[in-house]
Amino acid sequence: MKRFIFWSPFAVFVLFLMVFISGLITPEGKTIRSQMIGKPIPPFSLAPGVPSLPGLGSRDLADGKPKLLNIFASWCVPCAAEAGQLADLSKAGVPVVAIAIRDKPADIRLFLARYGNPYARIGSDPESKMQIALGSSGVPETFVIDGKGIVRYQHIGQIAPGDVSTLLGEVGKAR
């Protein structure tokens, strides 16, 4: 009986530790979703990310046409990897606009020269304020915005070739 009393706090601690570790290994949800889904984009106005393209504001996203809003950065390797898929979406007639976070115009210009420019507009978000307002957890991240400026879909991470049809479908639903 004394041994049981002596070892019981240790056993409780080990049990607690096992439950905690199992929660880390197998979390309930694997996707972090923006709380903005189904809500209007917050009012904003961003200066142009490069001089050759207009900046981006909430009014540009509520002009009656659905769009892809891509959050990217010139220093982001997955952003470079998804450039071809964004070009495919743009060629398919989907307007693609962007927010460049924590970036400099010269670096954005080099990125576009190297990987192509699928964007109709690029807004500069040097302090990630708009990124945070959207509930974006990192770069790249892409949102489908309907013609009224309401967030309809969120794609976290790099757009792979297999994701293009999904995004086209989501833009179609947003019409």
Biotite code that builds the C-alpha atoms (Angstrom):
import biotite.structure as struc

atoms = struc.array([
    struc.Atom([0.000, 0.000, 0.000], chain_id="A", res_id=1, res_name="MET", atom_name="CA", element="C"),
    struc.Atom([2.869, 2.400, 0.803], chain_id="A", res_id=2, res_name="LYS", atom_name="CA", element="C"),
    struc.Atom([4.413, 1.681, -2.591], chain_id="A", res_id=3, res_name="ARG", atom_name="CA", element="C"),
    struc.Atom([1.142, 2.543, -4.324], chain_id="A", res_id=4, res_name="PHE", atom_name="CA", element="C"),
    struc.Atom([0.922, 5.861, -2.485], chain_id="A", res_id=5, res_name="ILE", atom_name="CA", element="C"),
    struc.Atom([4.577, 6.575, -3.209], chain_id="A", res_id=6, res_name="PHE", atom_name="CA", element="C"),
    struc.Atom([4.334, 5.893, -6.972], chain_id="A", res_id=7, res_name="TRP", atom_name="CA", element="C"),
    struc.Atom([0.815, 7.248, -7.657], chain_id="A", res_id=8, res_name="SER", atom_name="CA", element="C"),
    struc.Atom([1.894, 10.915, -8.251], chain_id="A", res_id=9, res_name="PRO", atom_name="CA", element="C"),
    struc.Atom([4.507, 9.695, -10.725], chain_id="A", res_id=10, res_name="PHE", atom_name="CA", element="C"),
    struc.Atom([1.941, 7.502, -12.495], chain_id="A", res_id=11, res_name="ALA", atom_name="CA", element="C"),
    struc.Atom([-0.503, 10.424, -12.764], chain_id="A", res_id=12, res_name="VAL", atom_name="CA", element="C"),
    struc.Atom([2.270, 12.611, -14.186], chain_id="A", res_id=13, res_name="PHE", atom_name="CA", element="C"),
    struc.Atom([3.227, 9.962, -16.772], chain_id="A", res_id=14, res_name="VAL", atom_name="CA", element="C"),
    struc.Atom([-0.431, 9.535, -17.777], chain_id="A", res_id=15, res_name="LEU", atom_name="CA", element="C"),
    struc.Atom([-0.842, 13.294, -18.175], chain_id="A", res_id=16, res_name="PHE", atom_name="CA", element="C"),
    struc.Atom([2.355, 13.459, -20.239], chain_id="A", res_id=17, res_name="LEU", atom_name="CA", element="C"),
    struc.Atom([1.162, 10.648, -22.537], chain_id="A", res_id=18, res_name="MET", atom_name="CA", element="C"),
    struc.Atom([-2.178, 12.395, -23.177], chain_id="A", res_id=19, res_name="VAL", atom_name="CA", element="C"),
    struc.Atom([-0.397, 15.677, -23.872], chain_id="A", res_id=20, res_name="PHE", atom_name="CA", element="C"),
    struc.Atom([2.076, 14.105, -26.305], chain_id="A", res_id=21, res_name="ILE", atom_name="CA", element="C"),
    struc.Atom([-0.664, 12.177, -28.127], chain_id="A", res_id=22, res_name="SER", atom_name="CA", element="C"),
    struc.Atom([-2.488, 15.499, -28.688], chain_id="A", res_id=23, res_name="GLY", atom_name="CA", element="C"),
    struc.Atom([0.647, 16.971, -30.230], chain_id="A", res_id=24, res_name="LEU", atom_name="CA", element="C"),
    struc.Atom([1.234, 13.972, -32.466], chain_id="A", res_id=25, res_name="ILE", atom_name="CA", element="C"),
    struc.Atom([-2.362, 13.616, -33.697], chain_id="A", res_id=26, res_name="THR", atom_name="CA", element="C"),
    struc.Atom([-4.096, 17.005, -33.484], chain_id="A", res_id=27, res_name="PRO", atom_name="CA", element="C"),
    struc.Atom([-7.850, 17.146, -34.080], chain_id="A", res_id=28, res_name="GLU", atom_name="CA", element="C"),
    struc.Atom([-7.632, 19.451, -37.079], chain_id="A", res_id=29, res_name="GLY", atom_name="CA", element="C"),
    struc.Atom([-4.928, 19.549, -39.687], chain_id="A", res_id=30, res_name="LYS", atom_name="CA", element="C"),
    struc.Atom([-6.089, 22.729, -41.411], chain_id="A", res_id=31, res_name="THR", atom_name="CA", element="C"),
    struc.Atom([-5.978, 26.224, -39.997], chain_id="A", res_id=32, res_name="ILE", atom_name="CA", element="C"),
    struc.Atom([-8.886, 28.077, -41.566], chain_id="A", res_id=33, res_name="ARG", atom_name="CA", element="C"),
    struc.Atom([-9.271, 31.795, -41.730], chain_id="A", res_id=34, res_name="SER", atom_name="CA", element="C"),
    struc.Atom([-12.061, 33.227, -39.637], chain_id="A", res_id=35, res_name="GLN", atom_name="CA", element="C"),
    struc.Atom([-12.759, 35.483, -42.635], chain_id="A", res_id=36, res_name="MET", atom_name="CA", element="C"),
    struc.Atom([-14.461, 32.782, -44.717], chain_id="A", res_id=37, res_name="ILE", atom_name="CA", element="C"),
    struc.Atom([-17.974, 34.077, -45.513], chain_id="A", res_id=38, res_name="GLY", atom_name="CA", element="C"),
    struc.Atom([-17.148, 37.592, -44.295], chain_id="A", res_id=39, res_name="LYS", atom_name="CA", element="C"),
    struc.Atom([-16.411, 40.771, -46.226], chain_id="A", res_id=40, res_name="PRO", atom_name="CA", element="C"),
    struc.Atom([-12.810, 41.739, -46.721], chain_id="A", res_id=41, res_name="ILE", atom_name="CA", element="C"),
    struc.Atom([-11.832, 44.453, -44.215], chain_id="A", res_id=42, res_name="PRO", atom_name="CA", element="C"),
    struc.Atom([-11.541, 47.962, -45.649], chain_id="A", res_id=43, res_name="PRO", atom_name="CA", element="C"),
    struc.Atom([-7.969, 48.665, -46.763], chain_id="A", res_id=44, res_name="PHE", atom_name="CA", element="C"),
    struc.Atom([-5.870, 50.539, -49.280], chain_id="A", res_id=45, res_name="SER", atom_name="CA", element="C"),
    struc.Atom([-2.316, 49.449, -50.054], chain_id="A", res_id=46, res_name="LEU", atom_name="CA", element="C"),
    struc.Atom([0.279, 51.371, -52.043], chain_id="A", res_id=47, res_name="ALA", atom_name="CA", element="C"),
    struc.Atom([1.631, 49.733, -55.186], chain_id="A", res_id=48, res_name="PRO", atom_name="CA", element="C"),
    struc.Atom([4.197, 46.995, -54.598], chain_id="A", res_id=49, res_name="GLY", atom_name="CA", element="C"),
    struc.Atom([5.954, 47.983, -57.838], chain_id="A", res_id=50, res_name="VAL", atom_name="CA", element="C"),
    struc.Atom([5.638, 51.225, -59.797], chain_id="A", res_id=51, res_name="PRO", atom_name="CA", element="C"),
    struc.Atom([4.459, 49.434, -62.951], chain_id="A", res_id=52, res_name="SER", atom_name="CA", element="C"),
    struc.Atom([1.251, 48.064, -61.371], chain_id="A", res_id=53, res_name="LEU", atom_name="CA", element="C"),
    struc.Atom([-1.541, 49.703, -59.374], chain_id="A", res_id=54, res_name="PRO", atom_name="CA", element="C"),
    struc.Atom([-1.841, 49.124, -55.642], chain_id="A", res_id=55, res_name="GLY", atom_name="CA", element="C"),
    struc.Atom([-4.699, 47.188, -54.094], chain_id="A", res_id=56, res_name="LEU", atom_name="CA", element="C"),
    struc.Atom([-7.679, 48.149, -51.990], chain_id="A", res_id=57, res_name="GLY", atom_name="CA", element="C"),
    struc.Atom([-10.866, 46.590, -50.717], chain_id="A", res_id=58, res_name="SER", atom_name="CA", element="C"),
    struc.Atom([-12.858, 48.434, -53.425], chain_id="A", res_id=59, res_name="ARG", atom_name="CA", element="C"),
    struc.Atom([-10.837, 46.605, -56.092], chain_id="A", res_id=60, res_name="ASP", atom_name="CA", element="C"),
    struc.Atom([-12.034, 43.309, -54.617], chain_id="A", res_id=61, res_name="LEU", atom_name="CA", element="C"),
    struc.Atom([-15.709, 44.316, -54.632], chain_id="A", res_id=62, res_name="ALA", atom_name="CA", element="C"),
    struc.Atom([-16.083, 45.306, -58.279], chain_id="A", res_id=63, res_name="ASP", atom_name="CA", element="C"),
    struc.Atom([-18.551, 42.569, -59.232], chain_id="A", res_id=64, res_name="GLY", atom_name="CA", element="C"),
    struc.Atom([-15.980, 40.012, -60.446], chain_id="A", res_id=65, res_name="LYS", atom_name="CA", element="C"),
    struc.Atom([-14.516, 37.166, -58.388], chain_id="A", res_id=66, res_name="PRO", atom_name="CA", element="C"),
    struc.Atom([-10.749, 37.194, -57.978], chain_id="A", res_id=67, res_name="LYS", atom_name="CA", element="C"),
    struc.Atom([-7.874, 35.275, -56.501], chain_id="A", res_id=68, res_name="LEU", atom_name="CA", element="C"),
    struc.Atom([-6.038, 37.214, -53.820], chain_id="A", res_id=69, res_name="LEU", atom_name="CA", element="C"),
    struc.Atom([-2.535, 35.797, -53.471], chain_id="A", res_id=70, res_name="ASN", atom_name="CA", element="C"),
    struc.Atom([-0.392, 36.697, -50.485], chain_id="A", res_id=71, res_name="ILE", atom_name="CA", element="C"),
    struc.Atom([3.263, 36.307, -51.417], chain_id="A", res_id=72, res_name="PHE", atom_name="CA", element="C"),
    struc.Atom([6.798, 37.569, -50.857], chain_id="A", res_id=73, res_name="ALA", atom_name="CA", element="C"),
    struc.Atom([9.829, 37.717, -53.111], chain_id="A", res_id=74, res_name="SER", atom_name="CA", element="C"),
    struc.Atom([11.915, 35.891, -50.483], chain_id="A", res_id=75, res_name="TRP", atom_name="CA", element="C"),
    struc.Atom([9.432, 32.989, -50.274], chain_id="A", res_id=76, res_name="CYS", atom_name="CA", element="C"),
    struc.Atom([10.612, 29.812, -52.051], chain_id="A", res_id=77, res_name="VAL", atom_name="CA", element="C"),
    struc.Atom([7.115, 28.204, -52.269], chain_id="A", res_id=78, res_name="PRO", atom_name="CA", element="C"),
    struc.Atom([5.841, 31.487, -53.759], chain_id="A", res_id=79, res_name="CYS", atom_name="CA", element="C"),
    struc.Atom([8.305, 31.074, -56.614], chain_id="A", res_id=80, res_name="ALA", atom_name="CA", element="C"),
    struc.Atom([7.267, 27.435, -57.023], chain_id="A", res_id=81, res_name="ALA", atom_name="CA", element="C"),
    struc.Atom([3.578, 28.328, -57.429], chain_id="A", res_id=82, res_name="GLU", atom_name="CA", element="C"),
    struc.Atom([4.192, 31.071, -60.010], chain_id="A", res_id=83, res_name="ALA", atom_name="CA", element="C"),
    struc.Atom([3.442, 28.750, -62.941], chain_id="A", res_id=84, res_name="GLY", atom_name="CA", element="C"),
    struc.Atom([0.098, 27.707, -61.485], chain_id="A", res_id=85, res_name="GLN", atom_name="CA", element="C"),
    struc.Atom([-0.881, 31.344, -60.884], chain_id="A", res_id=86, res_name="LEU", atom_name="CA", element="C"),
    struc.Atom([0.026, 32.076, -64.512], chain_id="A", res_id=87, res_name="ALA", atom_name="CA", element="C"),
    struc.Atom([-2.197, 29.157, -65.613], chain_id="A", res_id=88, res_name="ASP", atom_name="CA", element="C"),
    struc.Atom([-5.088, 30.534, -63.547], chain_id="A", res_id=89, res_name="LEU", atom_name="CA", element="C"),
    struc.Atom([-4.592, 33.991, -65.017], chain_id="A", res_id=90, res_name="SER", atom_name="CA", element="C"),
    struc.Atom([-4.494, 32.564, -68.582], chain_id="A", res_id=91, res_name="LYS", atom_name="CA", element="C"),
    struc.Atom([-7.759, 30.742, -67.790], chain_id="A", res_id=92, res_name="ALA", atom_name="CA", element="C"),
    struc.Atom([-9.376, 34.144, -67.260], chain_id="A", res_id=93, res_name="GLY", atom_name="CA", element="C"),
    struc.Atom([-9.220, 34.359, -63.469], chain_id="A", res_id=94, res_name="VAL", atom_name="CA", element="C"),
    struc.Atom([-8.186, 37.827, -62.289], chain_id="A", res_id=95, res_name="PRO", atom_name="CA", element="C"),
    struc.Atom([-5.260, 37.426, -59.874], chain_id="A", res_id=96, res_name="VAL", atom_name="CA", element="C"),
    struc.Atom([-4.292, 40.220, -57.499], chain_id="A", res_id=97, res_name="VAL", atom_name="CA", element="C"),
    struc.Atom([-1.678, 40.155, -54.773], chain_id="A", res_id=98, res_name="ALA", atom_name="CA", element="C"),
    struc.Atom([-0.440, 41.468, -51.490], chain_id="A", res_id=99, res_name="ILE", atom_name="CA", element="C"),
    struc.Atom([3.342, 41.471, -51.138], chain_id="A", res_id=100, res_name="ALA", atom_name="CA", element="C"),
    struc.Atom([4.302, 41.233, -47.493], chain_id="A", res_id=101, res_name="ILE", atom_name="CA", element="C"),
    struc.Atom([7.463, 42.556, -45.848], chain_id="A", res_id=102, res_name="ARG", atom_name="CA", element="C"),
    struc.Atom([9.031, 43.251, -49.245], chain_id="A", res_id=103, res_name="ASP", atom_name="CA", element="C"),
    struc.Atom([10.819, 45.978, -51.181], chain_id="A", res_id=104, res_name="LYS", atom_name="CA", element="C"),
    struc.Atom([9.756, 47.172, -54.654], chain_id="A", res_id=105, res_name="PRO", atom_name="CA", element="C"),
    struc.Atom([13.147, 46.267, -56.175], chain_id="A", res_id=106, res_name="ALA", atom_name="CA", element="C"),
    struc.Atom([12.909, 42.713, -54.812], chain_id="A", res_id=107, res_name="ASP", atom_name="CA", element="C"),
    struc.Atom([9.315, 42.327, -56.046], chain_id="A", res_id=108, res_name="ILE", atom_name="CA", element="C"),
    struc.Atom([10.367, 43.576, -59.495], chain_id="A", res_id=109, res_name="ARG", atom_name="CA", element="C"),
    struc.Atom([13.187, 40.976, -59.635], chain_id="A", res_id=110, res_name="LEU", atom_name="CA", element="C"),
    struc.Atom([10.803, 38.240, -58.497], chain_id="A", res_id=111, res_name="PHE", atom_name="CA", element="C"),
    struc.Atom([8.313, 39.121, -61.257], chain_id="A", res_id=112, res_name="LEU", atom_name="CA", element="C"),
    struc.Atom([11.077, 39.285, -63.882], chain_id="A", res_id=113, res_name="ALA", atom_name="CA", element="C"),
    struc.Atom([12.344, 35.851, -62.886], chain_id="A", res_id=114, res_name="ARG", atom_name="CA", element="C"),
    struc.Atom([9.069, 33.950, -62.322], chain_id="A", res_id=115, res_name="TYR", atom_name="CA", element="C"),
    struc.Atom([6.535, 35.893, -64.401], chain_id="A", res_id=116, res_name="GLY", atom_name="CA", element="C"),
    struc.Atom([3.747, 38.258, -63.472], chain_id="A", res_id=117, res_name="ASN", atom_name="CA", element="C"),
    struc.Atom([0.219, 36.864, -63.279], chain_id="A", res_id=118, res_name="PRO", atom_name="CA", element="C"),
    struc.Atom([-0.948, 39.831, -61.174], chain_id="A", res_id=119, res_name="TYR", atom_name="CA", element="C"),
    struc.Atom([-3.230, 42.663, -62.301], chain_id="A", res_id=120, res_name="ALA", atom_name="CA", element="C"),
    struc.Atom([-2.489, 44.574, -59.073], chain_id="A", res_id=121, res_name="ARG", atom_name="CA", element="C"),
    struc.Atom([0.007, 44.257, -56.234], chain_id="A", res_id=122, res_name="ILE", atom_name="CA", element="C"),
    struc.Atom([-0.439, 46.000, -52.918], chain_id="A", res_id=123, res_name="GLY", atom_name="CA", element="C"),
    struc.Atom([2.501, 46.442, -50.557], chain_id="A", res_id=124, res_name="SER", atom_name="CA", element="C"),
    struc.Atom([2.001, 45.286, -46.961], chain_id="A", res_id=125, res_name="ASP", atom_name="CA", element="C"),
    struc.Atom([5.379, 46.052, -45.365], chain_id="A", res_id=126, res_name="PRO", atom_name="CA", element="C"),
    struc.Atom([4.223, 45.341, -41.817], chain_id="A", res_id=127, res_name="GLU", atom_name="CA", element="C"),
    struc.Atom([1.859, 42.413, -42.618], chain_id="A", res_id=128, res_name="SER", atom_name="CA", element="C"),
    struc.Atom([-1.123, 44.318, -41.216], chain_id="A", res_id=129, res_name="LYS", atom_name="CA", element="C"),
    struc.Atom([-3.475, 43.256, -44.010], chain_id="A", res_id=130, res_name="MET", atom_name="CA", element="C"),
    struc.Atom([-2.131, 39.721, -43.917], chain_id="A", res_id=131, res_name="GLN", atom_name="CA", element="C"),
    struc.Atom([-2.996, 39.532, -40.218], chain_id="A", res_id=132, res_name="ILE", atom_name="CA", element="C"),
    struc.Atom([-6.417, 41.140, -40.794], chain_id="A", res_id=133, res_name="ALA", atom_name="CA", element="C"),
    struc.Atom([-7.202, 38.342, -43.271], chain_id="A", res_id=134, res_name="LEU", atom_name="CA", element="C"),
    struc.Atom([-6.187, 35.672, -40.777], chain_id="A", res_id=135, res_name="GLY", atom_name="CA", element="C"),
    struc.Atom([-3.393, 34.524, -43.055], chain_id="A", res_id=136, res_name="SER", atom_name="CA", element="C"),
    struc.Atom([-0.859, 32.348, -41.313], chain_id="A", res_id=137, res_name="SER", atom_name="CA", element="C"),
    struc.Atom([2.005, 32.674, -43.783], chain_id="A", res_id=138, res_name="GLY", atom_name="CA", element="C"),
    struc.Atom([3.064, 32.806, -47.394], chain_id="A", res_id=139, res_name="VAL", atom_name="CA", element="C"),
    struc.Atom([1.989, 31.786, -49.863], chain_id="A", res_id=140, res_name="PRO", atom_name="CA", element="C"),
    struc.Atom([-1.693, 31.835, -49.195], chain_id="A", res_id=141, res_name="GLU", atom_name="CA", element="C"),
    struc.Atom([-4.515, 32.398, -51.663], chain_id="A", res_id=142, res_name="THR", atom_name="CA", element="C"),
    struc.Atom([-8.110, 33.487, -51.143], chain_id="A", res_id=143, res_name="PHE", atom_name="CA", element="C"),
    struc.Atom([-11.075, 33.405, -53.507], chain_id="A", res_id=144, res_name="VAL", atom_name="CA", element="C"),
    struc.Atom([-12.943, 36.706, -53.151], chain_id="A", res_id=145, res_name="ILE", atom_name="CA", element="C"),
    struc.Atom([-16.392, 36.983, -54.713], chain_id="A", res_id=146, res_name="ASP", atom_name="CA", element="C"),
    struc.Atom([-17.562, 40.063, -56.644], chain_id="A", res_id=147, res_name="GLY", atom_name="CA", element="C"),
    struc.Atom([-18.994, 41.624, -53.498], chain_id="A", res_id=148, res_name="LYS", atom_name="CA", element="C"),
    struc.Atom([-15.672, 41.441, -51.656], chain_id="A", res_id=149, res_name="GLY", atom_name="CA", element="C"),
    struc.Atom([-16.560, 38.425, -49.501], chain_id="A", res_id=150, res_name="ILE", atom_name="CA", element="C"),
    struc.Atom([-13.942, 35.777, -48.769], chain_id="A", res_id=151, res_name="VAL", atom_name="CA", element="C"),
    struc.Atom([-15.265, 32.470, -50.138], chain_id="A", res_id=152, res_name="ARG", atom_name="CA", element="C"),
    struc.Atom([-12.325, 30.082, -50.058], chain_id="A", res_id=153, res_name="TYR", atom_name="CA", element="C"),
    struc.Atom([-8.824, 29.837, -48.635], chain_id="A", res_id=154, res_name="GLN", atom_name="CA", element="C"),
    struc.Atom([-5.886, 27.838, -49.966], chain_id="A", res_id=155, res_name="HIS", atom_name="CA", element="C"),
    struc.Atom([-3.025, 27.575, -47.495], chain_id="A", res_id=156, res_name="ILE", atom_name="CA", element="C"),
    struc.Atom([0.443, 27.035, -48.882], chain_id="A", res_id=157, res_name="GLY", atom_name="CA", element="C"),
    struc.Atom([1.829, 26.594, -52.352], chain_id="A", res_id=158, res_name="GLN", atom_name="CA", element="C"),
    struc.Atom([-0.596, 26.050, -55.218], chain_id="A", res_id=159, res_name="ILE", atom_name="CA", element="C"),
    struc.Atom([0.406, 22.747, -56.797], chain_id="A", res_id=160, res_name="ALA", atom_name="CA", element="C"),
    struc.Atom([-0.577, 21.772, -60.361], chain_id="A", res_id=161, res_name="PRO", atom_name="CA", element="C"),
    struc.Atom([-3.366, 19.554, -58.953], chain_id="A", res_id=162, res_name="GLY", atom_name="CA", element="C"),
    struc.Atom([-4.860, 22.534, -57.074], chain_id="A", res_id=163, res_name="ASP", atom_name="CA", element="C"),
    struc.Atom([-5.579, 24.591, -60.200], chain_id="A", res_id=164, res_name="VAL", atom_name="CA", element="C"),
    struc.Atom([-8.846, 22.807, -60.996], chain_id="A", res_id=165, res_name="SER", atom_name="CA", element="C"),
    struc.Atom([-10.020, 23.183, -57.389], chain_id="A", res_id=166, res_name="THR", atom_name="CA", element="C"),
    struc.Atom([-9.329, 26.911, -57.453], chain_id="A", res_id=167, res_name="LEU", atom_name="CA", element="C"),
    struc.Atom([-11.059, 27.275, -60.826], chain_id="A", res_id=168, res_name="LEU", atom_name="CA", element="C"),
    struc.Atom([-14.087, 25.517, -59.336], chain_id="A", res_id=169, res_name="GLY", atom_name="CA", element="C"),
    struc.Atom([-14.100, 27.752, -56.283], chain_id="A", res_id=170, res_name="GLU", atom_name="CA", element="C"),
    struc.Atom([-13.897, 30.873, -58.463], chain_id="A", res_id=171, res_name="VAL", atom_name="CA", element="C"),
    struc.Atom([-16.815, 29.478, -60.481], chain_id="A", res_id=172, res_name="GLY", atom_name="CA", element="C"),
    struc.Atom([-18.852, 29.032, -57.288], chain_id="A", res_id=173, res_name="LYS", atom_name="CA", element="C"),
    struc.Atom([-18.042, 32.621, -56.293], chain_id="A", res_id=174, res_name="ALA", atom_name="CA", element="C"),
    struc.Atom([-19.669, 34.056, -59.438], chain_id="A", res_id=175, res_name="ARG", atom_name="CA", element="C"),
])
